[in-house]
Amino acid sequence: MTRAVVTGGAGFIGSHLCEALLLLGVQATCIDDLSSGCCVNVAPRPAVPRVAFLSGDLVDPALLVRLPSGRRLFSRARPRST
C-alpha cells in the first residue's frame, strides 16, 4: 500500500488532500501543529476512513521517527502571515 504524509493536513486544503488520497487507496498520515488548522478537519467521515493524525512540527526530530516508512510527502504548510 502506498503511504503519504500531508503536512498542514488539518487545514482546509490539507484535509481535502488527505480525503482524496484515502479515496485513492493511499494510507494518509496528517501532520499539523494546529496553529491554523483544526482537528475537526481530520475527524472521520462516514464515507472516508480515518486519517492518522500526528500533532507537531516537521522540524521536531522526535516526530520524524514516528512517520511511516515508504512514504510520499505532500506539503502545503506555511507559516501564518502576520
OpenMM code with the backbone's topology and positions (N, CA, C; nanometers):
from openmm import Vec3, app, unit

residues = "MET THR ARG ALA VAL VAL THR GLY GLY ALA GLY PHE ILE GLY SER HIS LEU CYS GLU ALA LEU LEU LEU LEU GLY VAL GLN ALA THR CYS ILE ASP ASP LEU SER SER GLY CYS CYS VAL ASN VAL ALA PRO ARG PRO ALA VAL PRO ARG VAL ALA PHE LEU SER GLY ASP LEU VAL ASP PRO ALA LEU LEU VAL ARG LEU PRO SER GLY ARG ARG LEU PHE SER ARG ALA ARG PRO ARG SER THR".split()
positions = [
    Vec3(0.0847, -0.1180, 0.0000),
    Vec3(0.0000, 0.0000, 0.0000),
    Vec3(0.0888, 0.1237, 0.0000),
    Vec3(0.0519, 0.2213, -0.0807),
    Vec3(0.1233, 0.3481, -0.0849),
    Vec3(0.0896, 0.4286, 0.0398),
    Vec3(0.1908, 0.4934, 0.0943),
    Vec3(0.1729, 0.5771, 0.2128),
    Vec3(0.2113, 0.7195, 0.1791),
    Vec3(0.1386, 0.8136, 0.2393),
    Vec3(0.1667, 0.9545, 0.2156),
    Vec3(0.1594, 1.0316, 0.3463),
    Vec3(0.2426, 1.1330, 0.3569),
    Vec3(0.2409, 1.2247, 0.4707),
    Vec3(0.1989, 1.3608, 0.4167),
    Vec3(0.0987, 1.4202, 0.4815),
    Vec3(0.0489, 1.5506, 0.4399),
    Vec3(0.0750, 1.6493, 0.5526),
    Vec3(0.1625, 1.7460, 0.5287),
    Vec3(0.1857, 1.8493, 0.6298),
    Vec3(0.0763, 1.9534, 0.6175),
    Vec3(0.0371, 2.0097, 0.7301),
    Vec3(-0.0731, 2.1050, 0.7279),
    Vec3(-0.2050, 2.0355, 0.6984),
    Vec3(-0.2122, 1.9076, 0.7311),
    Vec3(-0.3277, 1.8255, 0.6967),
    Vec3(-0.4546, 1.8569, 0.7728),
    Vec3(-0.4479, 1.9388, 0.8757),
    Vec3(-0.5690, 1.9767, 0.9489),
    Vec3(-0.6272, 2.1074, 0.8974),
    Vec3(-0.5641, 2.1658, 0.7970),
    Vec3(-0.6174, 2.2867, 0.7350),
    Vec3(-0.7167, 2.2502, 0.6252),
    Vec3(-0.7742, 2.3498, 0.5631),
    Vec3(-0.8763, 2.3271, 0.4614),
    Vec3(-0.8220, 2.2464, 0.3433),
    Vec3(-0.7126, 2.2931, 0.2833),
    Vec3(-0.6566, 2.2249, 0.1661),
    Vec3(-0.5986, 2.0898, 0.2050),
    Vec3(-0.5210, 2.0861, 0.3126),
    Vec3(-0.4581, 1.9615, 0.3555),
    Vec3(-0.5581, 1.8527, 0.3902),
    Vec3(-0.6672, 1.8891, 0.4565),
    Vec3(-0.7669, 1.7887, 0.4934),
    Vec3(-0.8369, 1.7320, 0.3696),
    Vec3(-0.8610, 1.8168, 0.2702),
    Vec3(-0.9214, 1.7668, 0.1468),
    Vec3(-0.8226, 1.6807, 0.0683),
    Vec3(-0.6945, 1.7135, 0.0747),
    Vec3(-0.5930, 1.6304, 0.0112),
    Vec3(-0.5880, 1.4933, 0.0784),
    Vec3(-0.5917, 1.4899, 0.2120),
    Vec3(-0.5938, 1.3621, 0.2843),
    Vec3(-0.7137, 1.2781, 0.2415),
    Vec3(-0.8288, 1.3417, 0.2334),
    Vec3(-0.9503, 1.2708, 0.1937),
    Vec3(-0.9365, 1.2132, 0.0527),
    Vec3(-0.8844, 1.2916, -0.0398),
    Vec3(-0.8674, 1.2444, -0.1778),
    Vec3(-0.7696, 1.1283, -0.1841),
    Vec3(-0.6596, 1.1362, -0.1084),
    Vec3(-0.5618, 1.0276, -0.1057),
    Vec3(-0.6239, 0.8993, -0.0527),
    Vec3(-0.7024, 0.9105, 0.0558),
    Vec3(-0.7671, 0.7925, 0.1130),
    Vec3(-0.8623, 0.7276, 0.0131),
    Vec3(-0.9369, 0.8086, -0.0589),
    Vec3(-1.0299, 0.7546, -0.1579),
    Vec3(-0.9568, 0.6862, -0.2731),
    Vec3(-0.8297, 0.7228, -0.2952),
    Vec3(-0.7472, 0.6579, -0.3975),
    Vec3(-0.6750, 0.5344, -0.3437),
    Vec3(-0.6987, 0.5020, -0.2179),
    Vec3(-0.6366, 0.3842, -0.1587),
    Vec3(-0.5002, 0.4092, -0.0969),
    Vec3(-0.4653, 0.5346, -0.0766),
    Vec3(-0.3374, 0.5708, -0.0164),
    Vec3(-0.3569, 0.5862, 0.1347),
    Vec3(-0.2680, 0.5265, 0.2120),
    Vec3(-0.2735, 0.5408, 0.3576),
    Vec3(-0.2138, 0.6766, 0.3937),
    Vec3(-0.2964, 0.7685, 0.4441),
    Vec3(-0.2530, 0.9056, 0.4699),
    Vec3(-0.2248, 0.9297, 0.6172),
    Vec3(-0.1149, 0.9996, 0.6430),
    Vec3(-0.0811, 1.0473, 0.7767),
    Vec3(-0.0752, 1.1986, 0.7697),
    Vec3(-0.1486, 1.2631, 0.8578),
    Vec3(-0.1560, 1.4086, 0.8629),
    Vec3(-0.0671, 1.4593, 0.9752),
    Vec3(0.0152, 1.5592, 0.9448),
    Vec3(0.0952, 1.6266, 1.0467),
    Vec3(0.0517, 1.7723, 1.0493),
    Vec3(0.0227, 1.8225, 1.1682),
    Vec3(-0.0169, 1.9626, 1.1797),
    Vec3(0.0113, 2.0090, 1.3214),
    Vec3(0.0595, 2.1323, 1.3352),
    Vec3(0.0824, 2.1868, 1.4690),
    Vec3(-0.0406, 2.2617, 1.5208),
    Vec3(-0.1469, 2.2622, 1.4407),
    Vec3(-0.2749, 2.3235, 1.4761),
    Vec3(-0.2654, 2.4735, 1.5028),
    Vec3(-0.1636, 2.5381, 1.4462),
    Vec3(-0.1535, 2.6831, 1.4619),
    Vec3(-0.2610, 2.7545, 1.3808),
    Vec3(-0.3048, 2.6915, 1.2718),
    Vec3(-0.4153, 2.7491, 1.1953),
    Vec3(-0.5151, 2.6434, 1.1500),
    Vec3(-0.4798, 2.5159, 1.1626),
    Vec3(-0.5708, 2.4084, 1.1250),
    Vec3(-0.6600, 2.3698, 1.2421),
    Vec3(-0.7453, 2.2710, 1.2208),
    Vec3(-0.8416, 2.2301, 1.3223),
    Vec3(-0.8588, 2.0785, 1.3184),
    Vec3(-0.8593, 2.0140, 1.4353),
    Vec3(-0.8757, 1.8686, 1.4440),
    Vec3(-1.0043, 1.8208, 1.3779),
    Vec3(-1.1065, 1.9033, 1.3766),
    Vec3(-1.2342, 1.8650, 1.3162),
    Vec3(-1.2143, 1.8314, 1.1683),
    Vec3(-1.1184, 1.8963, 1.1031),
    Vec3(-1.0946, 1.8718, 0.9611),
    Vec3(-1.0406, 1.7326, 0.9327),
    Vec3(-0.9828, 1.6654, 1.0301),
    Vec3(-0.9311, 1.5300, 1.0086),
    Vec3(-1.0127, 1.4255, 1.0831),
    Vec3(-1.1286, 1.4646, 1.1342),
    Vec3(-1.2179, 1.3694, 1.2016),
    Vec3(-1.2750, 1.2727, 1.0981),
    Vec3(-1.3034, 1.1494, 1.1403),
    Vec3(-1.3588, 1.0519, 1.0453),
    Vec3(-1.4932, 1.0977, 0.9880),
    Vec3(-1.5131, 1.0681, 0.8615),
    Vec3(-1.6407, 1.0934, 0.7945),
    Vec3(-1.6979, 0.9576, 0.7550),
    Vec3(-1.8286, 0.9451, 0.7408),
    Vec3(-1.8881, 0.8146, 0.7100),
    Vec3(-1.8291, 0.7460, 0.5868),
    Vec3(-1.8018, 0.8192, 0.4798),
    Vec3(-1.7539, 0.7576, 0.3558),
    Vec3(-1.6020, 0.7522, 0.3457),
    Vec3(-1.5319, 0.8082, 0.4440),
    Vec3(-1.3861, 0.8175, 0.4354),
    Vec3(-1.3238, 0.7554, 0.5605),
    Vec3(-1.2274, 0.6643, 0.5421),
    Vec3(-1.1598, 0.6069, 0.6594),
    Vec3(-1.0853, 0.7141, 0.7385),
    Vec3(-1.0481, 0.6793, 0.8578),
    Vec3(-0.9785, 0.7719, 0.9460),
    Vec3(-0.8371, 0.8014, 0.8960),
    Vec3(-0.7980, 0.9257, 0.9062),
    Vec3(-0.6623, 0.9693, 0.8741),
    Vec3(-0.5793, 0.9581, 1.0017),
    Vec3(-0.4583, 0.9042, 0.9912),
    Vec3(-0.3679, 0.9036, 1.1064),
    Vec3(-0.3230, 1.0474, 1.1296),
    Vec3(-0.3329, 1.0947, 1.2530),
    Vec3(-0.3002, 1.2344, 1.2834),
    Vec3(-0.1842, 1.2414, 1.3825),
    Vec3(-0.0834, 1.3205, 1.3492),
    Vec3(0.0278, 1.3474, 1.4392),
    Vec3(0.0328, 1.4981, 1.4640),
    Vec3(0.0262, 1.5370, 1.5895),
    Vec3(0.0324, 1.6782, 1.6240),
    Vec3(0.1776, 1.7173, 1.6426),
    Vec3(0.2218, 1.8190, 1.5698),
    Vec3(0.3589, 1.8642, 1.5849),
    Vec3(0.4098, 1.9337, 1.4605),
    Vec3(0.5413, 1.9523, 1.4579),
    Vec3(0.6087, 2.0256, 1.3517),
    Vec3(0.7151, 1.9360, 1.2899),
    Vec3(0.7305, 1.9423, 1.1590),
    Vec3(0.8284, 1.8581, 1.0894),
    Vec3(0.9726, 1.8835, 1.1299),
    Vec3(1.0014, 1.9949, 1.1923),
    Vec3(1.1387, 2.0215, 1.2354),
    Vec3(1.1717, 1.9492, 1.3657),
    Vec3(1.0740, 1.8834, 1.4263),
    Vec3(1.0938, 1.8101, 1.5514),
    Vec3(1.1431, 1.6680, 1.5197),
    Vec3(1.2687, 1.6342, 1.5539),
    Vec3(1.3220, 1.5007, 1.5242),
    Vec3(1.2405, 1.3876, 1.5881),
    Vec3(1.1822, 1.4112, 1.7050),
    Vec3(1.1013, 1.3087, 1.7703),
    Vec3(0.9767, 1.2757, 1.6880),
    Vec3(0.9243, 1.3727, 1.6169),
    Vec3(0.8081, 1.3484, 1.5320),
    Vec3(0.8479, 1.2710, 1.4069),
    Vec3(0.9617, 1.3032, 1.3519),
    Vec3(1.0069, 1.2377, 1.2287),
    Vec3(1.0221, 1.0876, 1.2443),
    Vec3(1.0670, 1.0417, 1.3598),
    Vec3(1.0846, 0.8974, 1.3788),
    Vec3(0.9511, 0.8240, 1.3908),
    Vec3(0.8427, 0.8965, 1.4126),
    Vec3(0.7101, 0.8354, 1.4235),
    Vec3(0.6397, 0.8224, 1.2885),
    Vec3(0.7002, 0.8751, 1.1822),
    Vec3(0.6380, 0.8693, 1.0497),
    Vec3(0.6494, 0.7290, 0.9914),
    Vec3(0.5493, 0.6873, 0.9127),
    Vec3(0.5567, 0.5560, 0.8480),
    Vec3(0.6674, 0.5532, 0.7435),
    Vec3(0.7232, 0.4357, 0.7193),
    Vec3(0.8274, 0.4234, 0.6165),
    Vec3(0.7613, 0.4129, 0.4791),
    Vec3(0.8397, 0.4290, 0.3749),
    Vec3(0.7902, 0.4182, 0.2392),
    Vec3(0.6823, 0.5194, 0.2078),
    Vec3(0.7119, 0.6445, 0.2262),
    Vec3(0.6084, 0.7464, 0.2166),
    Vec3(0.6400, 0.8510, 0.1100),
    Vec3(0.5359, 0.9192, 0.0668),
    Vec3(0.5459, 1.0364, -0.0195),
    Vec3(0.5058, 1.1551, 0.0660),
    Vec3(0.5657, 1.2687, 0.0406),
    Vec3(0.5379, 1.3876, 0.1206),
    Vec3(0.4623, 1.4906, 0.0373),
    Vec3(0.3495, 1.5367, 0.0911),
    Vec3(0.2723, 1.6453, 0.0317),
    Vec3(0.2742, 1.7584, 0.1324),
    Vec3(0.3241, 1.8725, 0.0932),
    Vec3(0.3376, 1.9825, 0.1882),
    Vec3(0.2729, 2.1094, 0.1360),
    Vec3(0.1718, 2.1545, 0.2071),
    Vec3(0.1082, 2.2834, 0.1814),
    Vec3(0.1276, 2.3730, 0.3030),
    Vec3(0.2054, 2.3269, 0.3972),
    Vec3(0.2231, 2.4005, 0.5214),
    Vec3(0.3074, 2.5260, 0.4975),
    Vec3(0.2715, 2.6307, 0.5673),
    Vec3(0.3475, 2.7546, 0.5615),
    Vec3(0.3179, 2.8321, 0.6896),
    Vec3(0.4096, 2.9145, 0.7312),
    Vec3(0.3819, 2.9972, 0.8493),
    Vec3(0.2649, 3.0919, 0.8223),
    Vec3(0.1903, 3.1193, 0.9262),
    Vec3(0.0780, 3.2128, 0.9143),
    Vec3(0.1302, 3.3523, 0.8829),
    Vec3(0.0637, 3.4198, 0.7921),
    Vec3(0.1008, 3.5581, 0.7580),
    Vec3(0.0709, 3.6498, 0.8746),
    Vec3(0.1542, 3.7523, 0.8909),
    Vec3(0.1298, 3.8470, 1.0015),
    Vec3(0.0693, 3.9745, 0.9496),
] * unit.nanometer
topology = app.Topology()
chain = topology.addChain("A")
for resn in residues:
    res = topology.addResidue(resn, chain)
    for name in ("N", "CA", "C"):
        topology.addAtom(name, app.Element.getBySymbol(name[0]), res)
